[in-house]
Amino acid sequence: MTSEENDTPLKNRFPQSFDSMSVNELEDYISALKVEIQKVEGLIVKKKSAESAAHSVFKV
C-alpha cells in the first residue's frame, strides 16, 4: 500500500473501511503513511529551498 509501488500518493488510496483490516494490516498501513510523510517532508524542504533561492535572485 505504499506509494513506492507506483508513485501514487497515498491520499488517493485510503482503505474503504478500517474495521475489516487486521492488526497487521493496520500496522503496515501506519508504516506506509510514515514513509509517505517522510517523502512529503523532504519535498517541502526542497521546495522551500528553491523558493528561497528564487527570492534571493529577484530581491530588489
Buried (B, 14 or more C-beta within 10 A) or exposed (E): BBBEEEEEEBEEBEEEEEEEBEEEEEEBBEEBBEBBEEBBEEEEEEEEEEEEEEEEEEEE
